[in-house]
Amino acid sequence: MTDIERDPLMHRAIDELRRLPPTNEAAIKRVVGAAAAARLIPADDDGEVTILRRSSPLRMWSVAGIAAAAAFVGFILRGVYSPSSSAERAAVEVASTPNTSALRAVASVDREALPTPQQFVFNNNRARRISVVGDFNRWNPAATPMTRSSDGELWSVTIPIAPGRHMYGFMVDDTLLVLDPRAPKARDPDLGTEGSVVIVGRP
């Protein structure tokens, strides 16, 4: 058995290479052979690897050569370095180039179509609870409860509403629908009753 075959560093490098996914055995043998040829000094008898010893400055270059060879093989096996034709590289570059026209189309979405915060305020000091109901929350009294002010006079809430014309009212104590005295009124064609009108965004 030669000194190279007894070298523990060589055995560790080979073990690390064997842990990689299966590949071309001939390529591994070439890399290991090149690393073995680069090793100029035999291993110590005690089996320990001394890198920073002044008496053997070439040992560091041997270890660096083995590490570089192992890293090179790892890159090949993991597909980091894959030789390909110029046509294949061009196809990859084209595929990885972002479609700027699509990005501009998404970025130019009309911001006026996004929901806009809308505040509702109602004056009532006798109610126990009040909520806003309208076509924007399917007239659901539990969807948008209002908050009472500290003096007990005003109720308010701010919610995002899609731009457009909306009808609404205030549900007082879950039983009485009251229209907003500060807003214009119109007849709801679906419900057949009057409702307050709010226009969000451009009229």
Secondary structure, DSSP 8 states (H G I E B T S, - for coil): --HHHH-HHHHHHHHHHHHS----HHHHHHHHHHHHHH--S---TT----SS-TT-THHHHHHHHHHHHHHHHHHHHTTSS----HHHHHHHHHHHS--HHHHHHHHT--GGGS-EEEEEEEE-SS-S-EEEEETTTTT-TTTSB-EE-TTSSEEEEEEEE-SEEEEEEEEETTTEEE--TTS-EEE-TTT-SEEEEEEES--
